[in-house]
Amino acid sequence: MLNYKLNKGTLTVSLNGDIDHASAPGMRVFMDNLIKKESSLYTRFVMDLSRVTFMDSTAVGLIMGRYKLLKSLGKAVHFAEPSAVADKVLKVSGLYTIINTLK
C-alpha cells in the first residue's frame, strides 16, 4: 500500500508492508503515474520507508527505477526514516551511496 503527500515542493510517498515480486509491479505503476502527473508541483521526492516490513531484490529494482526516472526529470531523491529491515537492504545494496536519507 502507498500513500503520498505533497507539501511545499516535496512529494513524499510512504511505502508500507512488504515490497516483493507480488507488490512491486503495482507500486511501480502507482509511483510512475504520480511522479509524472505531479512533476511540475515538486522539486524533491522522498520515499518514506518507516513502515516497510520486508524488502528483497525486487524492492531494490523498484527504487532504482524510480530514482532514474526522477533524476531524468531533474528531481532530488531522498529516503526518510527507513525501518530496520529497509535499512539493512539499503546498506547491502549500496543504495545509500546514491540516495541520501533525510535527518
Legacy VTK file of the C-alpha trace (Angstrom):
# vtk DataFile Version 3.0
C-alpha trace
ASCII
DATASET POLYDATA
POINTS 103 float
0.000 0.000 0.000
1.182 3.512 -0.834
0.214 6.903 0.491
1.515 10.252 -0.685
1.629 13.859 0.410
2.617 16.979 -1.495
3.847 19.801 0.730
5.946 22.873 -0.118
7.656 21.424 -3.169
8.231 17.981 -1.653
6.363 14.900 -2.813
6.561 12.201 -0.135
5.488 8.635 -0.885
5.084 6.279 2.065
5.742 2.632 1.244
4.104 0.210 3.665
4.359 -3.512 4.311
6.206 -5.947 2.066
7.971 -4.862 -1.108
8.500 -8.017 -3.151
7.719 -9.594 -6.531
3.979 -9.587 -5.748
3.624 -5.961 -4.629
6.321 -4.152 -6.617
4.559 -4.039 -10.024
1.536 -2.218 -8.598
3.782 0.125 -6.624
5.795 0.866 -9.768
2.710 1.821 -11.797
1.304 3.964 -8.978
4.586 5.769 -8.357
5.376 6.338 -12.039
1.938 7.824 -12.662
2.220 10.043 -9.597
5.762 11.174 -10.416
4.785 12.187 -13.946
1.358 13.657 -13.132
2.594 15.939 -10.354
6.063 16.727 -11.771
5.503 20.479 -12.039
4.491 20.722 -8.367
7.627 19.413 -6.622
11.410 19.564 -6.775
12.150 16.935 -4.124
10.874 13.350 -3.933
11.042 11.475 -0.630
10.484 7.750 -0.102
9.286 7.191 3.466
10.316 3.634 4.340
9.415 3.719 8.034
6.622 1.141 7.670
8.378 -1.340 5.384
8.306 -4.831 6.921
10.094 -6.781 4.160
12.264 -5.921 1.147
14.029 -8.133 -1.360
15.966 -7.512 -4.557
12.715 -6.595 -6.311
12.452 -3.605 -3.978
15.969 -2.532 -4.906
14.942 -2.619 -8.571
11.780 -0.653 -7.805
13.757 2.048 -6.020
16.466 2.226 -8.716
13.888 2.571 -11.474
12.127 5.449 -9.707
15.500 7.052 -8.948
16.436 7.005 -12.647
13.045 8.422 -13.662
13.220 11.184 -11.071
16.795 12.112 -11.981
15.783 12.350 -15.659
13.125 14.860 -14.552
15.692 16.842 -12.544
14.263 15.942 -9.123
16.194 15.403 -5.888
15.570 11.981 -4.322
15.799 11.075 -0.630
14.862 8.356 1.844
13.057 9.128 5.093
13.139 7.030 8.244
13.976 3.580 6.835
12.775 0.746 9.065
15.438 -1.661 10.375
14.528 -4.107 7.598
14.757 -1.435 4.889
17.976 -0.015 6.339
19.707 -3.394 6.121
18.760 -3.874 2.453
19.705 -0.296 1.555
23.139 -0.750 3.133
23.841 -4.115 1.486
22.615 -2.947 -1.936
24.661 0.248 -1.872
21.623 2.479 -2.432
22.817 4.801 0.320
25.735 5.755 -1.931
23.365 7.428 -4.424
20.317 8.344 -2.322
20.665 10.260 0.941
18.481 9.882 3.999
16.812 12.984 5.405
17.638 13.654 9.023
LINES 1 104
103 0 1 2 3 4 5 6 7 8 9 10 11 12 13 14 15 16 17 18 19 20 21 22 23 24 25 26 27 28 29 30 31 32 33 34 35 36 37 38 39 40 41 42 43 44 45 46 47 48 49 50 51 52 53 54 55 56 57 58 59 60 61 62 63 64 65 66 67 68 69 70 71 72 73 74 75 76 77 78 79 80 81 82 83 84 85 86 87 88 89 90 91 92 93 94 95 96 97 98 99 100 101 102
